[in-house]
Amino acid sequence: MHFSAELRDGVASGEITLTYRLWQRPQAKVGGRHWVGPVQIEIDDVELVPFATVTDDDVRRCGEPDLETLRRRTAHAGPVTDDTLVHRVEFHVVAEA
């Protein structure tokens, strides 16, 4: 799983534990592990949800300053409205290189 350069330190420190992805089909599965820079993360949950369900806590856990910034980042593969179904992916750090 890829993260923008400005988010990688937050993922590595464990500050970022959630991401939203606009995928046609899931690209991660529960229990799967992915290297993000010098750390490995493990997927805890993958859920397909409408973007409107994103909470303030979710925005914080994604490392974003506000909902609209998260919406723009999630929309890299197409427009994201409140009704757009996105994959909500929870994870945690499990190892360092």
JOUR-V852856 format. One record per pair of residues at least 24 apart in sequence whose C-alpha atoms are under 10 Angstrom apart, sorted by sequence separation. I is the first residue (numbers start at 1). J is the second residue. D is the distance in Angstrom with one decimal. If there is no record, write none. Layout:
i j d
I J D
I J D
//
This chain:
i j d
12 36 7.4
17 41 9.2
11 36 7.6
12 37 7.7
14 39 9.9
18 43 9.6
23 48 9.7
1 27 7.8
11 37 9.2
12 38 7.3
13 39 9.0
17 43 9.5
18 44 9.7
20 46 9.5
22 48 9.6
1 28 7.6
9 36 9.3
12 39 5.8
14 41 9.4
17 44 9.6
18 45 9.5
19 46 9.8
20 47 9.6
21 48 9.4
62 89 9.9
8 36 6.8
9 37 8.6
11 39 8.3
12 40 8.3
18 46 10.0
20 48 9.5
52 80 9.9
54 82 9.2
62 90 9.5
7 36 10.0
8 37 6.9
9 38 9.5
11 40 9.5
12 41 8.6
20 49 9.5
22 51 9.8
51 80 7.4
52 81 7.9
53 82 8.1
61 90 9.3
8 38 9.2
9 39 9.7
11 41 8.4
50 80 9.5
51 81 6.9
52 82 4.4
53 83 9.2
58 88 9.5
5 36 10.0
8 39 9.4
20 51 8.7
50 81 8.6
51 82 4.9
52 83 6.4
1 33 8.8
2 34 8.7
5 37 9.3
50 82 6.4
51 83 6.1
52 84 8.0
53 85 9.9
58 90 9.9
1 34 5.9
2 35 8.5
3 36 7.3
50 83 5.3
51 84 5.7
52 85 9.0
1 35 7.3
2 36 6.8
3 37 9.2
20 54 9.2
49 83 8.9
50 84 5.3
51 85 6.1
52 86 9.9
54 88 9.0
1 36 7.2
2 37 9.2
49 84 8.1
50 85 4.3
51 86 6.2
53 88 10.0
48 84 9.9
49 85 5.2
50 86 6.1
51 87 8.9
48 85 6.2
49 86 5.5
50 87 8.6
51 88 9.0
20 58 9.3
47 85 9.8
48 86 5.5
49 87 6.3
50 88 9.3
19 58 8.4
20 59 9.6
47 86 8.2
48 87 4.5
49 88 6.8
1 41 9.1
18 58 7.1
19 59 8.9
47 87 5.5
48 88 6.2
17 58 9.1
18 59 8.5
46 87 6.4
47 88 5.1
48 89 8.9
16 58 9.8
18 60 8.9
19 61 7.9
20 62 8.0
45 87 9.8
46 88 5.6
47 89 6.7
16 59 9.8
17 60 9.4
18 61 5.5
19 62 5.4
45 88 7.7
46 89 4.6
47 90 8.9
16 60 8.0
17 61 5.6
18 62 5.0
19 63 8.8
45 89 5.7
46 90 6.6
15 60 9.0
16 61 5.1
17 62 6.5
18 63 8.4
19 64 10.0
44 89 7.5
45 90 5.1
46 91 9.1
15 61 7.0
16 62 5.3
17 63 8.5
43 89 7.1
44 90 5.3
45 91 7.1
14 61 9.6
15 62 8.4
16 63 5.6
43 90 6.0
44 91 5.0
15 63 7.4
16 64 9.2
42 90 8.7
43 91 4.4
44 92 7.2
41 90 9.9
42 91 5.4
43 92 6.8
11 61 9.8
20 70 8.2
21 71 10.0
41 91 6.3
42 92 5.6
43 93 9.1
10 61 9.6
11 62 9.0
19 70 9.0
20 71 8.9
22 73 9.7
23 74 9.7
41 92 5.4
42 93 6.3
43 94 9.9
10 62 8.9
11 63 8.6
21 73 8.9
22 74 6.1
40 92 8.5
41 93 4.3
42 94 6.3
10 63 7.0
20 73 8.8
21 74 5.7
22 75 6.8
24 77 9.6
40 93 5.8
41 94 5.5
42 95 9.1
19 73 10.0
20 74 6.2
21 75 8.2
22 76 7.8
23 77 7.8
39 93 6.7
40 94 5.7
41 95 7.2
7 62 8.7
8 63 10.0
19 74 8.6
20 75 9.6
21 76 9.0
22 77 6.4
23 78 9.7
39 94 7.4
40 95 5.0
41 96 9.2
7 63 7.0
21 77 8.8
22 78 7.6
39 95 5.5
40 96 6.1
6 63 9.6
7 64 8.9
22 79 9.1
34 91 9.9
36 93 9.4
38 95 8.5
39 96 4.3
40 97 7.7
22 80 8.1
33 91 9.2
35 93 9.5
38 96 5.7
39 97 5.9
28 87 9.5
30 89 9.0
32 91 9.6
33 92 9.7
34 93 9.6
35 94 9.9
37 96 9.1
38 97 5.2
26 86 9.6
27 87 9.3
29 89 8.9
30 90 9.0
31 91 9.2
33 93 9.3
34 94 9.8
35 95 9.0
36 96 9.6
37 97 8.6
24 85 9.7
25 86 9.8
26 87 7.1
28 89 8.0
30 91 8.9
33 94 8.6
35 96 9.0
36 97 10.0
22 84 8.6
23 85 9.0
24 86 9.0
25 87 8.7
26 88 9.9
27 89 10.0
33 95 9.8
35 97 8.9
22 85 7.5
23 86 7.0
24 87 9.3
26 89 9.5
21 85 9.3
22 86 5.0
23 87 6.9
20 85 10.0
21 86 5.6
22 87 6.3
20 86 6.3
21 87 5.0
22 88 9.2
19 86 9.9
20 87 5.5
21 88 6.7
19 87 8.2
20 88 4.7
21 89 7.6
4 73 9.2
19 88 6.1
20 89 6.1
18 88 7.3
19 89 5.3
20 90 8.9
18 89 5.7
19 90 6.6
17 89 8.4
18 90 4.5
19 91 8.4
17 90 5.8
18 91 6.1
16 90 9.4
17 91 5.2
18 92 8.5
16 91 8.6
17 92 5.8
16 92 8.4
17 93 8.3
14 91 9.2
15 92 9.4
16 93 9.6
14 92 6.7
15 93 9.8
13 92 9.9
14 93 6.2
11 91 9.3
12 92 9.2
13 93 8.1
14 94 9.7
11 92 8.3
12 93 6.9
11 93 7.6
12 94 9.8
12 95 9.5
12 96 8.5
//
